[in-house]
Amino acid sequence: MAKKATSNPSETPTNVQEAQDAAAGDPGAKAASDAPKKGKGKAKVEAEAVAPPPVAAAESESKPKTKGKAPGMPPRRGKKLRTLMAKIKNDLSKAGPLPVKQAIATLKQHKRAKFDETVEIHMSLGIDTKQSDQLVRGAVALPHGIGKSVRVLVFTQGENVAKAKAAGADHVGGAELAEKIQKEGWLDFDVALATADMMGVVGRLGKVLGPRGLMPSPKAGTVIQGDVTATVKEFKAGKVEYRADATGNVHAPVGKMSFDDGKLAENINTFIEAVRAAKPASAKGNYLRSVTLSATMSPGIRVTL
């Protein structure tokens, strides 16, 4: 009896086992066996692998091109300027606190800006700002002004209107000015003064003027108790208001770089003495901790007390 011939030798058990072993040892062969058999499914899988995720694509489109700079940050200073500022800082640190006139001379030596910079004074006070009886606030008329045109608004009525205008006030009025500020948000002035009889009208402007430091107050000298003419002239000439901030520091302008050294020294000494005289009775310990002089674009220079 003749043996039945095998029609396809590759279908023998031995050949099938070898094919399975080869597929198991060859990752490419396994991946090929797992790939979709239909052409459309394979193309879809390849497209998904190439295309970026929708979220990542949206994020990349929303991010602006910053060219290596963080948004909202100033450009990096040049090497030359960094070296100069480091040298100035080192020199001032070695010099320590300086007398007023010497501090002014040093400040002018380091002038770099082309415009006429404002000279500022910064005083650190030994007060507890959380205590209402230790708040330091007031106004001082500097002998030589601050070198700036001050726009003065006066809330008054009756015969004081003519007096305020003659003294140089920029805006004079009563309820009509209060209504303009409240309804239109008009704030084209630097100082707001008010006679005592107008505080009932001005009082409703506290939410508008208060946060901006423009609200008339007896402590700041902006509520006129005496002569209207004298008060307006003082503020037009450069009467400076000051108020300690939440950290117990006082900041104020005291002139311009173009002022003579003597005039700047008089303004600075007048301001320091005014703040010294405003020491609260409940303040303990060292009241004037430090005084620093600076300009718009200059480093701070410590001043001896």
C-alpha positions in Angstrom: 0.0 0.0 0.0 1.5 3.3 -1.1 2.1 6.1 1.4 0.0 9.3 1.1 2.3 12.1 -0.3 2.3 15.5 1.4 1.0 18.1 -0.9 3.0 21.0 0.7 6.2 20.2 2.6 6.1 23.7 4.4 3.0 22.6 6.3 4.8 19.8 8.1 4.9 20.1 11.9 8.7 20.7 11.9 8.5 23.6 9.4 5.6 25.2 11.3 7.5 25.1 14.6 10.5 26.7 13.0 8.4 29.5 11.6 7.0 30.2 15.0 10.5 30.2 16.6 11.8 32.6 14.0 8.9 35.0 14.5 9.4 34.9 18.3 13.2 35.7 17.9 12.7 38.5 15.3 10.9 41.6 16.7 10.4 42.9 13.2 8.6 39.7 12.2 6.4 39.9 15.3 5.6 43.6 14.7 4.7 42.7 11.1 2.4 39.9 12.3 0.7 42.3 14.7 0.2 45.1 12.2 -3.3 45.5 10.8 -3.9 43.5 7.7 -6.0 46.2 6.0 -4.2 49.0 4.2 -6.5 51.7 5.5 -5.9 50.8 9.2 -2.1 50.8 8.7 -2.1 54.2 7.2 -4.2 55.5 10.1 -1.8 54.2 12.7 1.1 55.7 10.9 -0.6 59.1 10.7 -1.4 59.1 14.4 2.3 58.3 15.2 3.5 61.2 13.1 0.9 63.9 14.1 1.6 65.7 17.4 -1.0 65.4 20.2 -3.7 68.1 20.0 -2.9 69.6 23.4 0.8 69.9 22.7 0.0 71.6 19.3 -2.3 74.1 20.9 0.2 74.9 23.6 2.9 75.5 21.0 0.7 77.9 19.0 -0.4 79.9 22.1 3.1 80.5 23.4 4.7 83.7 22.0 8.1 83.8 20.5 10.3 85.4 23.1 13.7 85.1 21.4 15.3 83.8 24.6 13.8 86.5 26.9 11.2 85.8 29.6 8.0 87.7 29.0 7.7 90.9 31.1 11.4 90.9 32.1 13.8 93.7 31.1 16.6 92.9 28.7 19.9 91.7 30.2 22.4 94.4 31.0 25.5 94.6 29.0 28.8 93.5 30.4 30.2 97.0 30.4 27.2 98.3 32.4 27.3 95.4 34.8 30.9 96.0 35.5 30.4 99.7 36.1 27.4 99.1 38.5 29.4 96.5 40.4 32.3 99.0 40.8 30.0 101.8 42.0 28.3 99.4 44.5 31.6 98.3 45.8 33.0 101.9 46.2 29.8 103.0 48.0 29.9 100.0 50.3 33.5 100.9 51.3 32.7 104.5 51.8 29.8 103.9 54.2 27.4 106.7 55.3 28.4 110.2 54.2 27.5 113.7 55.4 24.8 115.4 53.4 26.9 117.6 51.3 29.4 114.8 50.5 26.5 112.5 49.6 25.2 115.1 47.2 28.6 115.5 45.5 28.9 111.7 45.2 25.5 111.4 43.8 26.3 113.9 41.1 29.5 112.1 40.2 27.6 109.0 39.3 25.0 110.8 37.1 24.5 108.8 33.8 21.1 110.0 32.5 20.9 112.8 30.0 17.7 114.3 31.5 17.4 116.2 34.8 16.9 113.5 37.4 14.8 113.9 40.5 16.7 113.6 43.8 14.8 111.5 46.3 15.2 110.8 50.0 14.3 107.5 51.7 14.1 107.2 55.5 13.7 104.0 57.5 11.8 104.7 60.7 11.6 102.6 63.9 7.8 102.6 64.2 5.2 99.9 64.4 2.8 100.6 61.5 0.2 98.2 62.8 -0.4 100.7 65.7 -2.7 103.5 64.6 -0.9 106.0 67.0 2.4 105.4 65.3 1.5 106.4 61.8 3.9 109.2 60.5 2.3 111.6 58.1 2.6 115.2 57.3 3.7 117.9 54.8 6.8 120.1 54.7 7.5 123.2 52.6 11.0 122.9 51.1 12.9 126.1 51.0 13.8 125.7 47.3 10.9 123.6 46.0 11.3 120.4 44.1 11.9 121.8 40.6 8.5 120.6 39.3 5.3 122.3 38.3 2.6 121.2 40.7 -1.0 121.2 39.6 -3.1 122.3 42.6 -6.9 121.8 42.9 -8.8 123.7 45.6 -12.3 122.8 46.9 -13.7 126.0 48.3 -16.5 128.5 47.9 -17.4 132.1 48.3 -14.7 134.7 48.5 -12.0 132.1 48.8 -12.5 131.1 45.1 -10.9 134.4 44.0 -8.1 134.1 46.5 -7.2 130.6 45.4 -7.1 131.6 41.8 -5.0 134.7 42.5 -2.5 132.5 44.5 -2.0 130.3 41.4 -4.3 127.3 41.9 -4.9 125.4 38.7 -8.5 124.3 39.4 -10.9 125.9 41.9 -14.5 124.9 42.6 -16.9 123.0 44.8 -19.6 120.4 44.2 -19.2 120.6 40.4 -15.5 119.4 40.6 -16.5 116.7 43.1 -19.1 115.4 40.7 -16.7 115.5 37.8 -14.2 113.4 39.7 -16.8 110.9 40.9 -18.6 110.4 37.6 -15.9 111.0 35.0 -12.8 109.8 36.9 -11.1 113.2 36.3 -7.7 113.3 38.1 -5.7 116.0 36.2 -4.0 117.4 39.4 -1.2 116.5 41.7 -2.5 118.0 45.0 -6.0 118.4 46.3 -6.7 121.1 48.9 -10.0 121.8 50.6 -11.3 124.4 53.0 -12.9 123.1 56.2 -16.4 124.1 55.1 -16.1 121.9 52.0 -15.2 118.6 53.7 -18.8 117.5 53.6 -18.7 117.6 49.8 -15.2 116.2 49.5 -15.9 113.3 52.0 -17.7 111.2 49.4 -14.6 111.2 47.2 -12.6 109.0 49.7 -12.9 105.8 47.6 -11.5 107.7 44.5 -8.9 110.0 46.0 -7.8 107.9 49.1 -6.0 105.1 47.2 -4.1 107.6 45.1 -3.0 109.7 48.1 -4.9 112.7 47.0 -7.6 112.9 49.7 -7.4 116.2 51.7 -6.5 115.5 55.3 -5.7 117.7 58.3 -2.6 115.6 59.1 -1.2 116.1 55.7 -1.9 119.9 55.8 -4.2 119.7 52.8 -7.3 120.8 54.7 -7.0 124.6 54.8 -7.6 126.0 58.3 -6.2 129.5 57.9 -5.1 131.6 54.9 -6.0 130.1 51.6 -3.5 132.2 49.7 -0.5 131.2 51.8 -1.4 127.5 51.7 -1.9 127.4 47.9 1.4 129.2 47.3 3.3 126.8 49.6 2.0 123.8 47.6 2.7 125.5 44.3 6.2 126.2 45.4 6.9 122.6 46.3 5.4 121.7 49.6 5.9 117.9 49.9 3.6 115.4 51.5 5.0 112.4 53.2 3.6 109.2 54.7 5.2 106.1 56.2 4.3 103.0 54.2 3.5 99.5 55.6 7.2 98.8 56.2 7.8 102.0 58.1 9.7 103.8 55.3 9.2 107.4 54.1 9.9 108.4 50.5 9.8 111.9 49.0 11.4 114.0 46.2 13.6 116.8 47.5 14.8 118.5 44.3 16.6 118.0 41.0 20.1 117.1 40.0 20.5 120.6 38.4 20.0 122.2 41.9 23.1 123.8 43.5 24.6 121.6 46.2 23.7 124.1 48.9 20.0 124.3 47.9 19.7 120.5 47.8 21.4 120.3 51.2 18.9 122.8 52.7 15.9 120.9 51.2 17.2 117.5 52.6 18.0 118.9 56.1 14.6 120.6 56.2 12.8 117.3 55.3 14.8 115.2 57.8 14.0 117.7 60.6 10.3 117.7 59.7 10.2 113.9 59.9 12.2 113.9 63.1 9.7 116.3 64.7 6.8 114.0 63.7 8.0 111.2 65.9 5.0 109.5 67.6 5.0 109.6 71.4 4.5 105.9 71.6 7.5 105.0 69.4 10.3 103.3 71.3 13.9 102.7 70.6 15.8 104.2 67.6 13.4 106.3 65.6 15.6 107.3 62.6 17.2 104.1 61.5 18.7 105.1 58.2 18.6 107.8 55.6 19.4 107.1 51.9 19.8 109.6 49.1 19.2 108.6 45.4 18.2 109.9 42.0 16.0 108.5 39.3 18.7 106.4 37.7 21.5 106.3 40.4 22.4 103.9 43.2 21.4 104.8 46.8 23.9 106.6 49.0 23.6 106.3 52.8 23.6 109.6 54.7 24.9 110.1 58.3 22.4 111.2 60.9 
